[in-house]
Amino acid sequence: MIEGNIDFEFPNKYNVIKFDDTPFYRQYFNQLPYAKGIDFLAMNSSEIIFLEVKDFRGREANTKWKVRLNKHKYGTNYERMDSLDIEIAEKVAMTLACLAGATTKRHLQNQLTAGQTILSMLMQSNLPSLRIILFLEGNFESHSKTQKMVMTAIKKAYKKSWLG
């Protein structure tokens, strides 16, 4: 499965969908203002993975601010842009909302199996492992922070939030 310029291969034990290519996301959810969704949903009987891919290679100078925590920036058309910690939290929340909304469209039922399965798994008392993964490409080292320090800061921010 391809996202941007990166080709992903997933182990056979996972049922994987490219979430933002699903019919419900494209036809309905993406029509809402500010709608967002994660890139991939992967699941099996014991875990659910939300995978977001960011490939900033070659654009690090313009995107370095995105790895700083709790930051907003406004673009040339006054659209709000968020740092990765905020953006991914919003994408996870909106993905869950989209999955719930998709269950209301009966004519898409055959395409919604993964979403319905994920929702029912999340509602179980013996909740499967839920992992949120950021796949980040690019060099964000600075004089004061190594690449590992940048990634650790983002990971800590998630662990403090409802995503942790």
WOQUIGI-V289382 format. One record per residue. N is the residue number from 0. RES is the residue in three letters. PHI is phi in radians with two decimals (999 if undefined). NEAR is the number of other C-alpha atoms within 12 Angstrom. Layout:
n: <N,N>
res: <RES,RES>
phi: <PHI,PHI>
near: <NEAR,NEAR>
This chain:
n: <0,1,2,3,4,5,6,7,8,9,10,11,12,13,14,15,16,17,18,19,20,21,22,23,24,25,26,27,28,29,30,31,32,33,34,35,36,37,38,39,40,41,42,43,44,45,46,47,48,49,50,51,52,53,54,55,56,57,58,59,60,61,62,63,64,65,66,67,68,69,70,71,72,73,74,75,76,77,78,79,80,81,82,83,84,85,86,87,88,89,90,91,92,93,94,95,96,97,98,99,100,101,102,103,104,105,106,107,108,109,110,111,112,113,114,115,116,117,118,119,120,121,122,123,124,125,126,127,128,129,130,131,132,133,134,135,136,137,138,139,140,141,142,143,144,145,146,147,148,149,150,151,152,153,154,155,156,157,158,159,160,161,162,163>
res: <MET,ILE,GLU,GLY,ASN,ILE,ASP,PHE,GLU,PHE,PRO,ASN,LYS,TYR,ASN,VAL,ILE,LYS,PHE,ASP,ASP,THR,PRO,PHE,TYR,ARG,GLN,TYR,PHE,ASN,GLN,LEU,PRO,TYR,ALA,LYS,GLY,ILE,ASP,PHE,LEU,ALA,MET,ASN,SER,SER,GLU,ILE,ILE,PHE,LEU,GLU,VAL,LYS,ASP,PHE,ARG,GLY,ARG,GLU,ALA,ASN,THR,LYS,TRP,LYS,VAL,ARG,LEU,ASN,LYS,HIS,LYS,TYR,GLY,THR,ASN,TYR,GLU,ARG,MET,ASP,SER,LEU,ASP,ILE,GLU,ILE,ALA,GLU,LYS,VAL,ALA,MET,THR,LEU,ALA,CYS,LEU,ALA,GLY,ALA,THR,THR,LYS,ARG,HIS,LEU,GLN,ASN,GLN,LEU,THR,ALA,GLY,GLN,THR,ILE,LEU,SER,MET,LEU,MET,GLN,SER,ASN,LEU,PRO,SER,LEU,ARG,ILE,ILE,LEU,PHE,LEU,GLU,GLY,ASN,PHE,GLU,SER,HIS,SER,LYS,THR,GLN,LYS,MET,VAL,MET,THR,ALA,ILE,LYS,LYS,ALA,TYR,LYS,LYS,SER,TRP,LEU,GLY>
phi: <999,-1.90,-2.29,1.11,-1.83,-2.03,-1.77,-1.79,-2.10,-1.95,-1.05,-1.04,-1.23,-1.83,-1.61,-2.12,-2.24,-1.48,-0.99,-1.34,-1.85,-1.24,-0.99,-1.11,-1.07,-1.17,-1.44,-2.09,-1.12,-1.19,-1.37,-1.31,-1.08,1.15,-1.14,-2.50,-2.64,-1.26,-1.40,-2.31,-1.98,-2.23,-2.66,-2.53,-1.19,-1.98,-2.71,-2.16,-2.13,-1.80,-2.05,-1.95,-1.96,-2.28,-1.97,-1.80,-0.99,1.46,-2.16,-1.02,-1.04,-1.51,-2.05,-0.99,-1.09,-1.19,-1.56,-1.38,-1.52,0.97,-2.07,-2.19,-2.57,-1.96,-1.40,-1.14,-1.73,1.13,-1.39,-1.43,-2.08,-2.08,-1.17,-1.04,-1.08,-1.31,-1.02,-1.27,-1.04,-1.15,-1.13,-1.13,-1.07,-1.22,-1.11,-1.09,-1.12,-1.13,-1.06,-1.15,-1.12,-1.11,-1.20,-1.51,-1.73,-1.04,-1.23,-1.86,-0.93,-1.18,-1.69,-1.85,-0.96,-1.09,-1.10,-1.14,-1.11,-1.10,-1.07,-1.16,-1.13,-1.20,-1.50,-1.23,-1.25,-1.71,-0.96,-1.21,-1.12,-2.01,-2.08,-2.00,-2.07,-1.82,-1.73,-1.98,-1.92,2.42,-1.86,-1.99,-1.16,-2.40,-1.12,-1.81,-2.36,-1.43,-0.99,-1.11,-1.12,-1.10,-1.14,-1.11,-1.11,-1.12,-1.07,-1.11,-1.07,-1.21,-1.11,-1.38,-1.65,-1.16,-1.39,-1.45>
near: <20,17,22,16,13,17,11,20,16,20,12,10,14,19,25,29,32,30,40,31,24,30,25,32,35,19,17,22,28,25,14,16,10,16,24,29,35,38,35,37,39,36,33,22,22,20,24,31,32,36,33,35,33,28,23,24,18,13,16,20,16,16,25,28,24,31,40,28,24,21,19,20,22,12,11,8,8,9,12,15,23,26,25,37,38,27,33,39,34,27,34,35,22,29,37,30,27,37,37,26,23,33,26,17,21,13,12,22,19,16,22,27,22,31,39,26,26,36,27,21,22,25,14,14,9,13,17,21,21,26,25,33,30,29,24,28,24,23,25,29,20,17,9,10,16,14,20,17,19,28,28,19,21,33,28,17,24,27,16,13,15,17,23,17>
